[in-house]
Amino acid sequence: MRHLLSTKVLADGEIRQLEGAGWCIDHYDAISIEFLKTSVPPDDHLLIFTSKNAVAAFFQSFSKREVTACRSLCVGKGAAGMLAEKGVTVLEVFHSASELAGSLGEKYAADSLVYYCGNRRLDLIPETLDTLGLSWQEATVYKTILNPIKWDRDYEAVVFFSPSAVQSYTALNLMGPATGYCIGKTTSAALRKYTHRILCPETPDRTSLMDLLARPENELK
């Protein structure tokens, strides 16, 4: 039996899928999220979101009436769906923050932008905006709280959904022989400091990550 640790609590259906693929599962929340109110209004700015947490927190600060005329760029289909459901126009959906950053100078240099993010956001988007000399503001709409736990077993796989989860897990644990399964490129880049045994799904979403974990071991080699 192969042993897997997920750094996010899994749904019942996900557990059944992975157990059916031969995994023995431990799971916990390596991080928790606290929403913060922001006074930076969307107005007629172009909005940037690089996580579902940022989108959910944004909607805690502003009513649907205040956001229905907004335009946005975001990372991930999940975030895009949340935005569209509230009437926010999604101009483009990217697979990663680096892809989003690469589009800013070419397509959106004339826009005034607001980056809604967490307190542990990476520097990529702000540095890109500054380098391009764009007009922008940053609004911190949620706080990520690490929940480090020491695990006293070796795992064949450790599953990560964010760079913050990587930071939380590695605060008290070594990767050892485990393969790190990461939801996307930004998370895998954070994990690369600790191991080079990393696998990511082609599509950076939770369903694709579960499908990757459920594949027979011989198909991953």
N, C-alpha and C positions, 0 to 999 in steps of 0.2 A: 504493500500500500504506500503510495506517495503522499507526503505531507505538504500542505499548502497553508500559508498564512496570508490573509487579506488585511490590509491596513484600513479597510472600510467595512463596516458591517454589511453582510450580503443579504439579499432578499431570499425568501424561501425557494423561489423558482431557480435562482442562481445556485443555491446550495444543492438542490436536487440535480441540476445539470452537471455540476462539477463532481458530485459524489458518483453519478452515473458514469463519469469518465475515469473513475478510479482514484479520486483525491480524498484524503482525510483532511478535514478543514478546521482551522482555527481562524477566527476573525474578530476584529475589534475596531473601534474608531481611533486612529492614531492622532487625529486632530478634531477640534470642534470649532464651530463658527458662531460668532456673535455679530449680529447686524448693528450698524451704526447709522444714525441719522446724518445727512449731509445738507449743507445749506447752498451747495453749488447746483443751481437749477439747469435743466437741460436746454431751456429756451430754444433758440434756433441753431444750436451747435450740432456738430456731427459727433455722435457718442461712440466710444470704444469700450467693448467688454471682452475680456479674455477668459471668463469663467462663468458657469451657471450661478455660482455663489454671488458674484458681482451683480448679475441680473436680478436675482431674488432680493438682494439687499436694496438695490435701486428702487424696486417697486414698493419697498417699505417706506421710502422717503417721499414718493410722489404718487399722486392719484392717476388713474387711467386717463382722466380728462387732461392732465398736465403733460402726458407723454404721447398722445395719439398722433401728434404732428411731427414727432421726432424721427430722425434718420440715424442709422447705426451701422457699425462694423462689429463683427463678433467672431470668436473662435468657437467652433463646435456647433453641430446641428441642434443639440439640446438647448443651448443658449439662444439660438436663432428661433426655435419654436416658442420658447417662453416670451421672447420679445414680440413676435408676430401675434401671439395670443392676446397681448395687451394693446395691439394696434400700432406698435413701433415698426417703422419701415426698415427692413434689413437690406442694406445695399449689397453686402457681400458676406459670405461665410467662409472662414479660413480653417485649415486643419491645425494650425499652430500660431503662436504669437509671432514667430519669426516670419511666417508668410504674411501675416497682417502688417507687420512693420515694413516689409519690403514693398508694400503697395502704397504706402502713405505719400511718399514724395512724388510718385508718378501720377497718382490719380486725385489726391486730396490736399494738395499743397495750398489751395485757395480757401480751404475751410478753416473755421475756428472749431477746435475739438475739445471734448472733455473725456478724460480717461477715468472711468469708474472702476475702482479696484480695491484690493485688500491691503492690509498693513504690511504683509509680507510679499508684496508683488515684486516680480523680477525687474531689473533695470532696463530691459531691452526696449520696451515701448517708450519710456521717458527719454532714454538716451537717443533713440531714433528721432523723436519729435524735436529734441533740442538741436541735434546735428543738422536737421533739415531747416531749422529756424522757423518752424510752424508756430502758429498761435494756438496755445492749448492750456488747459487747466487740469489738475489732478484732484479727484474727489475720493477719499477713502470711505468706503461704504460698509466694510465689514472687517472684523478682526479674526485672525486665525490663531487659535490657542493650541499649542502642542500638548500631546498626551503620551509622553514616552513611557513605555513598559518594557521590562526586561523579560525576554522569552528564553527559557532554558531547554531548547531543543533545536536540532538542526532541521531545516526545511529544504525540500527540493525546490520550492517556489515561494517567493514573497511578492505580493501583488500591490502595486502602488497606483494611486489615482491623482497624485499631485506632488510637486516638489516639496511642499511642506510636510507631507506624509513621509517622504524620504528622509527629511531632516529629523522628524520625530522618531522614526524607527532606528536610524543609525546613531542617535544620541546614546543608546544603551545596548545596541546589538551590532554584531558584524554580519555581513552578508554570507561569509563562509562559502560553502559549495553551492548555495542556492542560486537559481536563475531568477532575476528580477523581471517580472512582467509589468510593463508600464502602459498606461492608457494612451500616451502620446509622446511626441519628441521632446517637449519641454521637461516632462517628468523624467524621461530616460536620460536627458542631459544632466539632470541633477544627480541621478543614480550613478552615472559614469565615474564619479569621484571614488566610488566604493567597489565597483565591480564592472567587468566588461561582458559578463554573462547576462545579456539583456534581450528581451523580446518585446516587440510592440505589434499591435494589430495594424493592418493597412489603413483602416478607418479609425480615427481616434475617438471612439465612444465606448460606453460600458458594455453594450451588447457584443461588439466585436472583440473586446477584451475577454469576455466570458467564453466566446466561441473559440478563441485562440487557446485558452486554458483547457478547453474540453477536447482539443484535438489529440489523437493518439501520439504518444511520445516519439515514436519512430518518424512521424510526419514532421516533427520540429527540427530534425537533424539535417 
